[in-house]
Amino acid sequence: MGYKLCMAEKPSVAADIAKVIGATQKKQGYYEGNGYLVTWAVGHLVGLAEPEAYGYVSQKDMYVDQKEKAFSELPLMPDAFKLVVIENTKPQFQVIKKLIHREDVDEIINCGDMGAEGHILQWFIRFKAGCDKPVRRFCATSMTEEAIRHAMNHLRAEEEFTNIVRGEYCKKKADWMLGMSMSRAESLKYGANISVGRVQSPTLYFIVKRYLEVLNFKVTNYYTMDASLDENFHVYWKKDTQGAFPTNCKDSENRVLDKMVIDKKIQELLIRGKGRIKEVKEERKKNDRPKLYDITELQRDANKRYGYSASVTLATAQALYETQKVLSYPRTDSRYITEDLKPYMADRIRSIGKFPKYQASADAVLKDGLNIDKKIVDDTKVTDHHALILTEKINGYDFSKLIPTAEEKKKGVTSESMQHILELVMSRMIISFSKPYQYEQTSITVEFDGAENIPFTATGKHCLDKGWKGIEEQLLGKTEKEDSEKEEEQTLPKLSQGQVVTIKDLKNVFKKTTPPKLHTEATLLTSMENAGALLKNGAILKGKGIGTQATRAEIIKTLFTRGYCKNETKGKTNYIVPTAMGLNVIQVLPKELYSPKITADWETKIAKIADGKMREEEFLQEFKMFLKQKVSEVKDAEKKVSFKKEREVKGVCPFCGSPVYSSNKKEGSHTKIMYYCSKEKDADCPFFLANLNYTQGFTQKAMTEIQMKKLIAKGEIVLNCKKKDGSGTYKRKFILEKTEYKGKLKCNIKDGGFV
């Protein structure tokens, strides 16, 4: 019997698998032993070829002397797509190819990522390598020894995943055609490097749309009433739904805009001073606990609570899964577990309860009995992966081991982020298995004498059982949203219908309409997830999102990298706003290319291909007709937008508060960087610095760009200076100041002495 070749996604996963199955001999690019060979990919080994591989004009030549030819080739729709080996990973591909074709290798075990992307990457490698040997699928939900051993003992037929590969390949071909064709069309049309993407462009549209809504929002001043009663509670009137006030003093939302009208009514009501309870409605209600995390919900929560970007949360969760092995597979779109996992949940909660912070909550949930029902367990709602849960490794886990690898650090992972994400999942597991939050809600309506068509209302809540909300508050504290919900909360006395009440005080309350909030990564993820068509009742049709759980973080990151959006910090929150470039891109794109509805529709059709319910050819035929039309529209469009490169703001002027920019000037082999205030000339602001050695005599080199930015931001900087006798270094402060030279104000760096 020959060898079985295991092909993992990356070296660390291969090492874990090799250890469990006994392939202990380390070779060049693989492990060997116990009848197994274990190798790995390194990122993308194989991908779709660039346009020049089909004879199209290259990206480089497109802008030089072949603009007309490049335009005439559009849209780019090859008859057959070519796969190429990625240059920088070619050596590892050659290792895999050689192993595949070894005569003593009888079978391939696909140990790649279980997501659609993982399936297609493995298929690309095997196809390009000319693999004709039987393939089986390794399906592990975590990287613990137990999970690996179970997956190796329960290999599945690769044919089960044929449709998933077919759907993902179709998506990649469509994305290639759309991205290459429309990016070239727009770039050639406007003489700028414009990037267009099936998911990228609608996501940018969400950012732009929200930004313009906020920018163009017109504040409306309006007036309401707040009545304080002798019976020690308040009732409120907010808008005129009964036609009590003249139309000319109201807006389209029935808010009263005229203060005097409200003042007059208040005087009338105060004269009479009495009213009666028209209606008392008492309801027993409950809010069920939230579901377990999928990756998008985890990204949202991590952004709201800790300000983590979606990409950092994903990278951190991946580290907890792959390196620490305490978390199940993170790139999941399910918030349910399967029936076979149900018996293990009590032990996982006990393991969490061994940590002091979670002991009381875990004990309480276990004592009440885990609330495991269809909200938690549903095999039909688990596709490739179940919800995010902790593995058996959490039992007695040492938090001091939360140290990221060098590679993980490059992706923004820190010990703190690992602890935060792990604690979120630990808390959510306890919360999801706990009891509902139960309360009694009383709603009343009051009619005052002489104002029967102006009903005042009040709502009171009485908590019966804090349930999961109490646990969440104990473990994670309250969110900003929860704190804001306290407005108009009160405990109502026992009241009865027909009861007479007396006005103690009646106030005119001035209010303003507020604009929608700019997007954060949390709200942007929600928009991407729910990007589908609206139902008749205005609700979002779930499952019509854009992108996938695994790709949304990367899409958002790409928009920042391309300079289409940036962060705008207010308080502790990072809001996302479009740059001038981002605004221009949306302005020149055909509407359909950023339409969330159309993109979500494509996602749905591709999902049907993956489910075997739609033919690839049917989708691509429709897609190609659409693409031809959009390219034609760009070619014929009237050029109205000028793309100018947006200057990067290097800081805020310490003298006048205006933006600071920089420019480069070549002087021989040296590039001189000059920093200047945007109002330097027109407002006679003295701020102007160049990267000269202002600290000569103390330091040997001029300040770096990072140091210059710090100096501009803080007005001072502390540098390490060399002692003249060469015996070591010392710290010295340098201060930015205004100084006068020949009757004019200038910018200078002053020696601030020892620190």
C-alpha positions in Angstrom: 0.0 0.0 0.0 1.4 3.4 -1.0 1.4 6.8 0.6 -1.6 9.2 1.2 -0.7 12.8 0.4 -2.4 15.4 2.7 -2.5 18.9 1.2 -3.1 21.6 3.9 -3.7 25.3 3.4 -0.6 26.6 5.2 2.5 25.3 7.0 1.1 25.5 10.6 -2.0 23.5 9.7 0.2 20.9 8.0 2.4 20.7 11.1 -0.6 20.0 13.3 -2.0 17.3 11.0 1.4 15.7 10.6 2.0 15.5 14.3 -1.4 13.7 14.9 -1.0 11.2 12.1 2.6 10.4 12.8 4.3 12.1 9.8 7.2 13.2 11.9 10.1 13.4 9.4 10.5 17.0 8.2 11.5 17.3 4.5 11.9 20.2 2.1 8.3 21.4 1.8 6.6 18.5 3.4 6.4 15.9 6.3 6.7 12.2 5.9 5.9 9.2 8.1 3.5 6.4 9.0 2.3 6.1 5.4 1.5 9.8 5.0 3.0 12.8 3.2 1.8 16.1 4.4 2.4 19.3 2.4 1.0 22.7 2.3 0.1 25.8 0.2 1.5 29.2 1.0 -1.3 31.6 0.3 -2.4 31.4 -3.4 -0.1 29.1 -5.3 -2.3 29.2 -8.5 -4.6 31.9 -9.8 -6.3 33.2 -12.9 -3.9 34.6 -15.5 -3.5 38.3 -16.2 -5.0 39.8 -19.4 -1.7 39.8 -21.3 -1.7 35.9 -21.1 -4.6 36.0 -23.6 -3.0 38.5 -25.9 -4.7 41.6 -24.4 -2.8 44.8 -23.9 -0.8 44.8 -20.7 -1.6 47.1 -17.8 1.7 48.8 -18.3 1.3 49.5 -22.0 -2.3 50.5 -21.7 -1.5 54.0 -20.5 1.6 54.5 -22.7 0.9 54.0 -26.4 -1.9 51.5 -26.7 -4.8 53.3 -25.2 -7.1 53.0 -28.3 -6.3 49.3 -28.7 -6.9 48.6 -25.0 -10.3 50.3 -25.2 -11.3 48.4 -28.4 -10.6 45.0 -26.6 -13.2 45.7 -24.0 -14.9 43.9 -22.4 -12.3 41.2 -21.7 -14.1 37.8 -22.0 -11.7 34.9 -22.7 -13.2 31.8 -24.3 -11.3 29.7 -21.9 -9.6 30.8 -18.7 -6.0 30.1 -17.9 -4.5 29.1 -14.6 -0.9 30.3 -13.8 1.4 29.5 -10.9 2.1 32.6 -8.7 5.7 33.5 -9.2 6.7 34.0 -5.6 5.2 30.7 -4.4 6.4 28.7 -7.4 9.0 26.6 -5.4 6.3 25.2 -3.1 4.0 24.5 -6.1 6.8 22.4 -7.6 7.1 20.5 -4.4 3.4 19.7 -4.4 3.4 18.8 -8.0 6.3 16.4 -7.6 4.6 14.7 -4.6 1.3 14.3 -6.5 3.1 12.5 -9.3 5.2 10.2 -7.0 4.5 6.6 -8.0 4.1 5.6 -4.4 1.3 8.1 -3.8 -2.1 6.4 -4.2 -4.5 9.0 -2.8 -4.8 12.7 -2.2 -6.5 14.0 1.0 -7.7 17.6 0.6 -7.0 19.2 4.0 -7.7 22.8 2.7 -9.9 25.3 4.3 -13.6 24.2 4.3 -14.9 27.5 2.9 -15.7 27.9 -0.8 -12.4 29.8 -1.3 -10.5 26.9 0.3 -12.2 24.4 -2.0 -11.3 26.3 -5.2 -7.7 27.0 -4.2 -7.1 23.3 -3.7 -8.8 22.5 -6.9 -6.6 25.1 -8.8 -3.5 23.4 -7.4 -4.5 19.9 -8.3 -5.7 20.9 -11.8 -2.6 22.9 -12.6 -0.4 20.0 -11.3 -2.3 17.5 -13.6 -3.6 15.4 -10.7 -5.5 12.3 -11.8 -5.4 10.4 -8.5 -8.5 9.8 -6.2 -9.2 12.6 -3.7 -11.0 12.5 -0.4 -11.9 15.5 1.9 -10.7 16.2 5.4 -13.4 18.1 7.3 -12.3 19.4 10.7 -14.1 22.1 12.7 -11.1 22.9 14.9 -7.4 22.1 15.0 -7.3 20.1 18.3 -5.8 16.6 18.2 -9.2 15.1 18.8 -10.8 17.1 15.9 -8.0 16.2 13.5 -8.1 12.5 14.4 -11.9 12.5 14.0 -11.6 14.2 10.6 -9.0 11.7 9.4 -11.2 8.8 10.5 -14.2 10.3 8.7 -12.9 11.4 5.3 -15.6 12.4 2.8 -15.8 12.0 -0.9 -14.4 15.0 -2.8 -17.3 14.7 -5.3 -19.6 15.9 -2.5 -18.1 19.4 -3.0 -18.1 19.5 -6.9 -20.9 22.0 -7.1 -19.3 24.3 -4.5 -16.1 24.3 -6.6 -18.2 24.9 -9.8 -20.0 27.9 -8.1 -16.8 29.4 -6.8 -15.0 29.0 -10.1 -17.9 30.7 -11.9 -17.7 33.6 -9.3 -14.0 34.0 -9.9 -14.5 34.1 -13.7 -17.3 36.7 -13.4 -15.3 38.8 -10.9 -12.2 38.7 -13.3 -14.3 39.8 -16.3 -16.1 42.5 -14.4 -13.0 43.8 -12.5 -10.6 43.8 -15.4 -13.1 45.1 -18.0 -14.7 47.9 -16.0 -11.5 49.0 -14.2 -9.8 49.4 -17.6 -12.8 51.1 -19.1 -13.1 53.7 -16.3 -9.3 54.2 -16.0 -8.9 54.8 -19.7 -11.9 57.1 -19.9 -10.8 59.3 -17.0 -7.0 59.0 -17.1 -6.9 57.7 -13.5 -6.3 54.4 -11.8 -9.9 53.4 -11.0 -10.7 50.0 -9.5 -14.1 48.4 -9.9 -15.3 45.3 -8.2 -18.5 43.3 -7.9 -18.5 43.6 -4.1 -16.0 46.4 -3.7 -18.1 49.0 -5.6 -21.5 48.5 -3.8 -19.6 48.6 -0.4 -18.1 51.9 -1.4 -21.6 53.1 -2.4 -22.9 52.3 1.1 -20.1 54.6 2.5 -20.7 57.4 0.0 -24.5 57.2 0.3 -24.5 57.5 4.1 -21.9 60.3 4.0 -24.0 62.3 1.6 -27.1 61.7 3.7 -25.3 63.2 6.7 -23.8 66.0 4.6 -27.1 67.1 3.0 -29.2 66.5 6.1 -31.3 69.5 7.0 -32.0 69.9 10.7 -35.7 70.5 11.7 -36.6 72.2 14.9 -39.8 71.0 16.4 -41.7 71.0 19.8 -43.2 68.4 22.0 -44.9 68.3 25.4 -43.9 66.7 28.7 -46.5 66.5 31.5 -45.5 65.9 35.1 -48.5 64.6 37.1 -49.3 64.7 40.8 -49.5 60.9 40.7 -45.6 60.9 40.4 -45.1 59.9 36.8 -44.6 61.7 33.4 -46.6 61.4 30.2 -45.4 62.6 26.8 -46.8 64.0 23.6 -44.5 63.8 20.5 -46.4 64.4 17.3 -49.8 65.3 16.0 -51.3 62.0 14.6 -54.9 63.1 15.3 -55.1 66.4 13.3 -55.3 68.6 16.5 -53.1 71.4 15.0 -53.3 73.3 11.7 -51.4 71.8 8.8 -49.4 74.9 8.2 -47.6 74.6 11.5 -46.5 71.0 10.9 -44.0 69.1 8.7 -44.7 65.9 6.7 -44.0 63.8 9.8 -46.7 65.7 11.8 -44.1 67.3 14.0 -45.2 70.8 15.3 -42.8 73.5 14.2 -44.4 76.5 15.8 -43.5 77.1 19.5 -46.3 79.5 20.0 -48.9 77.0 19.0 -47.6 74.5 21.6 -47.4 77.3 24.3 -51.0 78.3 23.6 -52.2 74.7 24.0 -50.2 74.3 27.2 -51.9 77.3 28.7 -55.3 75.9 27.8 -54.5 72.5 29.4 -53.0 74.1 32.6 -56.2 76.1 33.2 -58.3 72.9 33.2 -55.5 71.0 35.0 -57.2 67.6 34.9 -57.3 64.5 32.8 -58.1 60.8 32.9 -56.5 57.5 32.0 -58.1 56.4 28.8 -56.2 53.1 28.4 -54.0 50.8 30.5 -52.2 48.0 28.7 -50.2 45.4 30.7 -48.1 42.8 28.9 -45.7 40.2 30.0 -42.9 40.1 27.5 -39.5 38.4 27.0 -36.5 39.0 24.8 -34.8 35.8 23.9 -31.0 35.5 24.2 -28.8 36.2 21.2 -27.6 33.4 19.0 -24.0 32.1 19.0 -21.5 34.0 16.9 -20.8 33.7 13.2 -17.8 35.7 12.1 -19.7 38.7 10.9 -21.6 39.1 14.3 -18.2 38.7 16.1 -16.7 41.4 13.9 -19.6 43.7 14.6 -19.3 43.2 18.3 -15.6 43.6 18.4 -15.8 46.8 16.4 -18.5 48.3 18.7 -16.8 47.3 22.0 -13.1 47.6 21.2 -12.9 49.4 17.9 -11.3 46.5 16.1 -11.4 46.5 12.3 -13.1 43.5 10.6 -9.8 42.3 9.3 -8.1 42.4 12.7 -11.0 40.5 14.3 -10.8 37.9 11.6 -7.0 37.5 11.9 -7.3 37.3 15.7 -10.0 34.6 15.5 -7.9 32.7 12.9 -5.0 32.8 15.4 -7.2 31.5 18.2 -8.3 28.7 15.9 -5.0 27.8 14.2 -2.3 28.6 16.7 -4.0 28.5 20.1 -6.6 25.9 19.1 -9.2 27.1 21.6 -11.6 28.3 18.9 -13.6 26.5 16.2 -13.2 27.4 12.5 -13.8 31.1 12.4 -14.9 31.8 8.7 -18.4 30.5 9.3 -21.7 31.9 8.2 -23.8 29.8 10.6 -25.0 30.8 14.1 -26.1 27.2 14.9 -24.5 24.0 16.1 -25.3 20.4 15.0 -27.1 17.8 17.0 -23.9 15.8 17.5 -22.2 18.7 19.3 -25.1 19.2 21.8 -23.8 16.7 24.5 -20.4 18.5 24.7 -21.8 22.0 25.5 -22.3 21.5 29.3 -18.6 20.5 29.7 -17.5 23.6 27.7 -19.5 25.9 30.0 -18.0 24.1 33.0 -14.5 24.8 31.5 -15.4 28.5 31.1 -16.6 28.6 34.6 -13.2 27.6 35.9 -12.1 31.2 35.2 -13.0 33.4 38.1 -14.7 36.1 36.0 -17.1 33.6 34.6 -17.7 31.2 37.5 -20.9 32.7 38.9 -22.5 33.1 35.4 -21.5 29.6 34.3 -22.7 28.0 37.5 -26.1 29.8 37.3 -26.6 28.7 33.7 -25.7 25.1 34.5 -27.9 25.1 37.6 -30.9 26.3 35.5 -30.1 23.7 32.8 -28.7 24.8 29.5 -31.3 26.4 27.3 -30.5 24.4 24.1 -33.3 24.5 21.6 -33.8 25.2 17.9 -32.4 28.6 18.4 -29.0 26.9 19.1 -29.2 23.4 17.5 -30.4 23.1 13.9 -28.6 20.8 11.5 -30.5 22.3 8.6 -28.9 25.7 9.2 -25.3 24.5 9.3 -23.6 24.3 6.0 -19.8 23.9 5.9 -19.2 25.0 9.5 -21.2 25.4 12.7 -21.2 28.6 14.8 -18.1 29.8 16.6 -17.6 27.8 19.8 -14.7 27.0 22.1 -12.9 23.8 21.8 -12.0 21.3 24.5 -8.7 23.1 24.8 -10.3 25.9 26.8 -10.3 23.6 29.8 -7.6 24.9 32.1 -6.3 27.2 29.3 -3.5 29.6 30.3 -4.2 33.1 29.1 -0.5 34.0 29.3 -0.1 31.8 26.2 -2.0 34.4 24.1 1.1 35.6 22.3 0.8 36.1 18.5 3.4 34.8 16.1 5.4 37.2 13.9 3.1 36.5 11.0 0.0 37.1 13.1 1.5 40.4 14.4 1.8 41.6 10.7 -2.0 41.2 10.4 -2.7 43.4 13.5 -3.1 40.6 16.0 -2.0 41.4 19.6 -2.1 39.6 22.9 -4.9 42.1 23.9 -7.0 41.4 20.8 -6.7 37.7 21.3 -7.9 38.0 24.9 -10.7 40.3 23.9 -12.0 38.0 21.1 -11.7 34.9 23.3 -13.6 36.6 26.1 -16.3 37.7 23.7 -16.8 34.1 22.5 -16.7 32.8 26.1 -19.3 35.3 27.2 -21.5 34.7 24.2 -21.6 30.9 24.8 -22.8 31.5 28.4 -25.3 34.1 27.2 -26.7 32.0 24.4 -27.4 29.0 26.7 -29.1 31.2 29.3 -32.7 32.1 30.0 -34.6 34.9 28.2 -34.9 38.4 29.7 -38.4 38.7 31.0 -40.3 41.9 32.0 -43.7 43.4 32.5 -44.5 46.3 30.3 -47.3 48.8 31.1 -48.4 51.3 28.4 -50.9 54.0 29.3 -52.7 56.7 27.3 -53.9 59.9 29.1 -56.4 62.4 27.7 -56.5 65.9 29.3 -59.7 67.9 29.6 -60.2 69.9 26.5 -57.6 68.0 24.5 -59.2 64.6 23.7 -57.5 64.6 20.3 -54.0 65.1 21.9 -53.3 61.8 23.6 -50.3 61.7 26.0 -48.6 58.3 26.5 -46.1 56.7 28.8 -44.4 53.3 29.1 -43.0 51.6 32.1 -41.0 48.4 32.5 -40.7 46.1 35.5 -38.0 43.5 35.2 -39.2 40.0 36.2 -36.0 38.1 35.3 -32.8 39.7 34.0 -31.9 36.4 32.3 -29.2 36.7 29.6 -29.2 40.5 29.9 -28.0 40.4 33.4 -25.2 38.0 32.5 -24.2 40.1 29.6 -24.1 43.2 31.8 -22.1 41.4 34.4 -19.5 40.0 31.9 -19.2 42.7 29.3 -20.9 45.8 30.7 -23.4 47.9 28.8 -22.9 49.2 25.3 -23.3 52.8 24.4 -26.7 52.0 22.7 -28.0 50.4 25.8 -27.1 53.4 27.9 -29.0 55.7 25.5 -32.1 53.6 25.7 -32.7 54.9 29.2 -34.4 58.0 27.9 -37.9 58.4 29.2 -37.6 55.1 31.3 -39.7 55.2 34.4 -41.5 53.0 36.9 -45.2 53.6 36.7 -47.5 53.4 39.7 -50.5 51.1 39.8 -53.1 52.8 37.5 -56.6 52.0 36.3 -58.7 52.9 33.3 -60.8 56.0 33.9 -58.7 57.2 36.8 -58.5 61.0 37.2 -55.0 62.5 37.1 -53.9 66.1 37.9 -51.3 68.1 36.0 -48.4 69.2 38.2 -46.4 70.8 35.5 -46.5 70.9 31.7 -43.5 71.9 29.6 -42.8 72.8 26.0 -39.8 70.6 24.9 -37.6 71.9 22.1 -36.1 69.1 19.9 -34.1 68.8 16.8 -34.0 66.1 14.1 -30.7 64.3 14.0 -28.9 63.0 10.9 -28.1 59.3 10.5 -24.7 58.3 11.9 -21.8 57.8 9.5 -20.9 54.1 9.0 -18.6 52.3 11.3 -17.1 48.9 10.3 -19.9 47.3 12.4 -22.7 49.1 10.6 -21.0 48.6 7.2 -20.8 44.9 7.8 -24.5 44.9 8.6 -25.3 46.7 5.3 -23.2 44.2 3.4 -24.8 41.3 5.0 -28.4 42.6 4.4 -27.8 44.2 1.0 -30.7 42.4 -0.8 -34.0 43.6 -2.0 -36.5 45.1 0.4 -39.7 43.3 1.1 -43.1 45.1 0.8 -43.1 45.7 4.5 -39.7 47.4 4.3 -37.8 44.5 6.0 -34.5 43.4 4.7 -34.6 40.1 2.9 -32.0 38.0 4.7 -29.6 35.9 2.7 -29.3 38.5 -0.1 -26.0 39.9 1.1 -22.9 40.9 -0.8 -19.5 39.2 -0.3 -19.1 36.3 2.1 -18.3 36.0 5.8 -14.7 35.4 4.9 -14.2 38.2 2.3 -16.1 41.2 3.7 -13.2 42.2 6.0 -10.8 42.1 3.1 -13.1 44.2 0.9 -13.3 46.9 3.5 -9.6 46.9 4.0 -9.1 47.2 0.2 -11.2 50.3 0.1 -8.9 51.9 2.6 -5.8 50.7 0.8 -7.0 52.1 -2.5 -7.6 55.5 -0.9 -11.4 55.4 -1.5 -12.2 55.9 2.1 -10.6 56.9 5.4 -11.4 56.9 9.2 -12.8 60.0 10.9 -12.5 59.7 14.6 -15.1 61.3 16.9 -14.6 60.5 20.6 -13.9 56.8 20.8 -15.5 55.9 17.6 -13.9 55.5 14.1 -16.4 56.5 11.4 -15.8 55.7 7.8 -16.0 58.6 5.2 -15.2 58.6 1.5 -12.3 60.5 0.1 -12.6 62.8 -2.9 -11.4 59.8 -5.0 -14.1 57.6 -3.5 -16.8 60.1 -4.2 -15.6 60.5 -7.8 -15.5 56.8 -8.4 -19.2 56.3 -7.5 -20.1 59.4 -9.5 -18.6 57.9 -12.8 -19.7 54.3 -12.3 -22.9 53.1 -14.1 -25.5 52.7 -11.3 -25.9 49.0 -11.8 -22.2 48.4 -10.9 -22.7 49.7 -7.4 -26.3 48.5 -6.9 -26.4 46.3 -3.8 -29.6 44.7 -5.2 -28.0 43.5 -8.4 -24.8 42.4 -6.7 -26.8 40.5 -4.1 -28.8 38.9 -6.9 -25.6 37.7 -8.5 -24.5 36.2 -5.1 -27.9 34.4 -4.9 -27.5 32.9 -8.4 -23.9 31.8 -7.7 -25.2 30.1 -4.5 -27.7 28.3 -6.7 -24.9 27.0 -8.9 -23.1 25.8 -5.7 -26.3 24.0 -4.7 -26.6 22.4 -8.1 -29.9 24.3 -8.8 -28.6 26.5 -11.7 -26.2 26.0 -14.6 -23.0 28.0 -14.8 -23.6 28.7 -18.5 -27.0 30.2 -17.8 -25.5 32.8 -15.4 -22.5 33.6 -17.5 -24.5 34.2 -20.6 -26.7 36.8 -18.8 -23.6 38.3 -17.1 -21.7 38.8 -20.3 -24.6 40.6 -22.0 -24.8 42.9 -19.0 -21.0 43.5 -19.0 -21.0 44.4 -22.8 -23.8 47.0 -22.1 -22.0 48.6 -19.2 -18.7 48.9 -21.1 -20.5 50.6 -23.9 -22.1 53.0 -21.5 -18.7 54.1 -20.1 -17.3 54.5 -23.6 -20.2 56.8 -24.6 -20.5 58.7 -21.4 -19.9 62.4 -21.3 -16.7 63.1 -19.3 -17.8 65.3 -16.4 -15.5 64.4 -13.5 -11.8 65.3 -13.2 -9.7 63.0 -11.1 -7.1 64.9 -9.2 -4.8 63.1 -6.8 -5.9 64.0 -3.2 -3.1 65.3 -1.1 -2.4 63.3 2.0 -2.8 65.3 5.2 0.4 64.9 7.3 -1.0 66.6 10.3 -2.6 69.7 11.7 -0.7 73.0 11.7 0.3 73.8 15.3 0.0 77.5 14.6 -3.3 77.9 12.9 -5.0 74.5 12.9 -5.1 74.1 9.2 -4.1 70.8 7.4 -0.4 70.3 6.8 0.8 68.8 3.5 4.2 67.7 2.2 6.0 67.8 -1.2 9.1 66.1 -2.4 12.0 67.9 -4.2 14.8 66.0 -5.9 18.2 67.5 -5.1 20.8 65.2 -6.8 20.7 61.8 -5.1 18.8 63.2 -2.2 15.0 63.8 -1.9 14.1 66.8 0.2 10.7 66.5 1.9 9.0 69.8 2.8 6.1 70.2 5.2 3.9 73.2 4.9 0.6 74.7 6.1 -2.2 74.8 3.6 -2.7 78.4 4.5 1.0 79.3 4.4 0.7 81.7 1.5 -2.8 83.1 1.6 -2.9 83.5 5.4 0.7 84.2 6.0 1.0 81.2 8.3 4.7 80.8 9.2 4.6 76.9 9.4 7.2 75.5 6.9 9.7 72.7 7.6 12.0 70.6 5.6 13.7 67.3 6.6 16.9 69.1 7.4 19.1 68.3 10.4 17.6 70.9 12.7 19.1 69.0 15.6 22.7 69.0 14.3 25.1 68.9 17.2 22.8 66.5 19.1 21.9 63.9 16.5 23.8 62.8 13.5 20.8 62.4 11.2 17.8 64.5 10.2 14.4 63.5 11.7 12.5 60.7 9.9 9.0 61.2 8.4 7.5 59.5 11.5 9.4 61.8 13.8 8.4 64.9 11.8 4.7 63.9 11.9 5.0 63.4 15.7 6.6 66.8 16.1 3.9 68.5 14.0 1.1 66.7 16.0 2.5 67.4 19.5 4.6 70.5 19.0 7.5 68.8 20.6 9.5 65.6 20.5 12.0 63.7 22.6 15.0 62.2 20.6 17.9 60.0 21.5 21.1 62.0 21.3 24.7 60.7 21.3 27.1 61.8 23.9 30.0 63.6 22.5 32.5 61.2 24.0 30.7 58.3 22.4 29.9 56.7 25.7 26.2 56.3 25.1 23.0 58.2 24.5 20.7 60.5 26.3 17.2 62.0 25.8 16.7 65.6 24.7 13.5 67.5 24.0 13.0 69.7 20.9 10.2 72.2 20.6 8.4 73.7 17.6 8.1 77.5 17.9 7.4 80.7 16.0 10.3 83.0 15.6 11.0 86.3 13.9 13.6 86.6 11.2 14.1 89.9 9.3 10.7 91.2 10.4 8.8 88.1 9.4 7.4 85.2 11.5 9.2 81.9 10.8 8.9 78.3 12.0 11.8 77.0 14.1 12.9 74.0 16.2 14.1 75.0 19.6 16.4 73.0 21.9 14.3 72.1 24.9 17.1 70.7 27.0 17.6 67.4 28.8 14.6 65.1 29.7 
